[in-house]
Amino acid sequence: MMESTEPERYYSDLAPYLPALTADRVALQERIIATQVRWADAFHVRYPRLGEGMRLLRTAQDTVTDTSFETYLRGELSSYSDQTVALYGEMIDAMAARRENLTEAHRDADGATFGLRRAEGRGSRSGIRMTRGCSRRVAKPCLYSVPSAVRERPRGLLPCRQGM
């Protein structure tokens, strides 16, 4: 990420210690990045109110204090093994073939963590946001680590997963 946000420092202090990526590897990463940036952009257009809270989208928008989704993804993929990037690329290709959007899938999963139902109109131009699902008593406390917003619910109450 520093290659974009602090290039002088990156090339003097970090680059000499990092393994070089092959041209094929860079090409694969850039193809994945282009697809994911396209999906994130579509998400921002479709759900502008939800998109507001996300990272900046493109590397051209980077500052020393604010790193874009594109730059962050480039940094993440660069740290993965060749095998992991190849498998990740296959997943991205399969999702694209099914006309799925990974950004939207991530946001749905994030919302589910907070007990929010997936709603087609959430965050759309109409201003509709995700809504809280119903709560039900459970016999055992949740074994998963959950965000503080969920932990603050009355003891024994967890978000209902029905209808998601």
C-alpha positions as CSV (number, residue, x, y, z in Angstrom):
1,M,0.0,0.0,0.0
2,M,2.9,2.3,0.7
3,E,3.9,2.0,-2.9
4,S,1.0,4.3,-3.6
5,T,0.7,6.4,-0.5
6,E,4.4,6.9,0.3
7,P,6.4,5.9,-2.8
8,E,9.8,7.3,-1.7
9,R,9.7,5.5,1.6
10,Y,8.4,2.3,0.0
11,Y,11.1,2.1,-2.6
12,S,13.9,3.0,-0.1
13,D,12.8,1.1,3.0
14,L,10.6,-1.8,1.9
15,A,10.9,-2.8,-1.7
16,P,14.5,-4.1,-1.4
17,Y,13.3,-6.7,1.2
18,L,10.2,-7.9,-0.7
19,P,10.2,-10.7,-3.2
20,A,9.6,-9.5,-6.8
21,L,6.3,-10.5,-8.4
22,T,6.4,-12.0,-11.9
23,A,4.7,-10.3,-14.8
24,D,2.2,-13.1,-15.0
25,R,1.4,-12.7,-11.3
26,V,1.0,-9.0,-11.6
27,A,-1.3,-9.4,-14.6
28,L,-3.5,-11.9,-12.7
29,Q,-3.7,-9.6,-9.7
30,E,-4.6,-6.6,-11.9
31,R,-7.4,-8.6,-13.6
32,I,-8.8,-9.5,-10.1
33,I,-8.5,-6.0,-8.9
34,A,-10.2,-4.5,-12.0
35,T,-13.1,-6.9,-11.5
36,Q,-13.5,-6.1,-7.8
37,V,-13.2,-2.4,-8.3
38,R,-15.9,-2.6,-10.9
39,W,-18.1,-4.5,-8.4
40,A,-17.4,-2.0,-5.6
41,D,-18.2,0.9,-8.0
42,A,-21.5,-0.8,-9.0
43,F,-22.3,-1.3,-5.3
44,H,-21.7,2.4,-4.7
45,V,-24.0,3.4,-7.5
46,R,-26.7,0.9,-6.5
47,Y,-26.5,1.6,-2.7
48,P,-25.0,5.1,-2.3
49,R,-25.9,5.4,1.4
50,L,-24.1,2.1,2.3
51,G,-21.2,3.0,-0.1
52,E,-20.6,6.3,1.8
53,G,-19.1,4.4,4.7
54,M,-16.7,2.3,2.6
55,R,-13.1,3.1,1.7
56,L,-12.2,5.4,-1.2
57,L,-12.4,3.4,-4.4
58,R,-9.4,4.1,-6.6
59,T,-5.7,4.4,-6.2
60,A,-5.8,7.8,-7.7
61,Q,-7.7,9.0,-4.6
62,D,-5.0,7.7,-2.1
63,T,-3.5,10.0,0.5
64,V,-0.9,9.3,3.2
65,T,-3.9,8.9,5.7
66,D,-6.5,7.4,3.4
67,T,-5.9,4.2,1.4
68,S,-8.4,3.2,-1.3
69,F,-10.0,-0.2,-1.8
70,E,-8.0,-0.7,-5.0
71,T,-4.7,0.0,-3.3
72,Y,-5.6,-2.1,-0.2
73,L,-6.6,-5.0,-2.4
74,R,-3.4,-4.7,-4.4
75,G,-1.4,-4.9,-1.2
76,E,-3.3,-7.8,0.1
77,L,-3.0,-9.9,-3.1
78,S,0.7,-9.1,-3.3
79,S,1.2,-10.7,0.1
80,Y,-0.5,-14.0,-0.9
81,S,1.2,-17.1,-2.2
82,D,1.0,-17.8,-6.0
83,Q,-1.4,-20.7,-5.2
84,T,-3.7,-18.6,-3.1
85,V,-3.9,-15.8,-5.7
86,A,-4.6,-18.4,-8.4
87,L,-7.4,-20.0,-6.3
88,Y,-8.8,-16.5,-5.4
89,G,-8.8,-15.6,-9.1
90,E,-10.8,-18.8,-9.9
91,M,-13.3,-17.8,-7.3
92,I,-13.6,-14.3,-8.7
93,D,-14.0,-15.7,-12.2
94,A,-16.7,-18.1,-11.0
95,M,-18.6,-15.3,-9.3
96,A,-18.4,-13.1,-12.4
97,A,-19.7,-16.0,-14.5
98,R,-22.7,-16.3,-12.2
99,R,-23.1,-12.5,-12.3
100,E,-22.5,-12.2,-8.6
101,N,-20.9,-9.2,-6.9
102,L,-18.4,-9.9,-4.1
103,T,-18.8,-6.5,-2.6
104,E,-22.5,-7.0,-2.2
105,A,-22.0,-10.5,-0.8
106,H,-19.5,-9.0,1.8
107,R,-22.0,-6.2,2.8
108,D,-24.8,-8.8,3.2
109,A,-22.5,-10.9,5.5
110,D,-21.5,-7.8,7.4
111,G,-25.2,-6.9,7.9
112,A,-26.1,-10.4,9.0
113,T,-23.4,-10.1,11.7
114,F,-25.4,-7.2,13.2
115,G,-28.7,-9.0,12.8
116,L,-29.8,-7.0,9.7
117,R,-31.9,-8.6,7.0
118,R,-30.9,-8.4,3.4
119,A,-33.3,-6.0,1.7
120,E,-33.2,-5.2,-2.0
121,G,-33.9,-1.5,-1.3
122,R,-31.4,-1.0,1.5
123,G,-29.3,2.0,1.1
124,S,-30.7,2.8,-2.3
125,R,-31.6,6.2,-3.6
126,S,-34.9,5.9,-1.7
127,G,-32.9,6.2,1.5
128,I,-34.0,2.8,2.9
129,R,-31.4,1.2,5.1
130,M,-31.0,-2.3,6.4
131,T,-33.5,-3.1,9.1
132,R,-33.1,-5.0,12.3
133,G,-34.4,-8.6,12.3
134,C,-36.5,-10.0,15.1
135,S,-34.8,-11.4,18.2
136,R,-35.4,-14.8,19.9
137,R,-34.2,-16.4,23.1
138,V,-31.6,-19.0,22.6
139,A,-30.6,-21.8,25.1
140,K,-26.8,-21.2,24.8
141,P,-24.9,-18.0,24.3
142,C,-23.4,-17.5,20.9
143,L,-20.0,-19.1,20.5
144,Y,-18.9,-16.7,17.8
145,S,-17.0,-13.5,18.4
146,V,-19.5,-10.7,17.6
147,P,-19.2,-7.0,17.3
148,S,-19.9,-4.9,20.4
149,A,-23.2,-3.6,18.9
150,V,-24.5,-7.2,19.0
151,R,-22.9,-8.0,22.4
152,E,-24.7,-5.2,24.0
153,R,-28.1,-6.9,23.5
154,P,-29.8,-8.1,26.6
155,R,-28.3,-11.4,27.8
156,G,-29.7,-14.4,25.9
157,L,-30.9,-12.5,22.9
158,L,-29.3,-13.0,19.5
159,P,-30.3,-11.7,16.1
160,C,-32.8,-13.9,14.3
161,R,-31.4,-15.6,11.2
162,Q,-34.7,-16.6,9.8
163,G,-35.8,-14.9,6.6
164,M,-32.3,-13.8,5.6
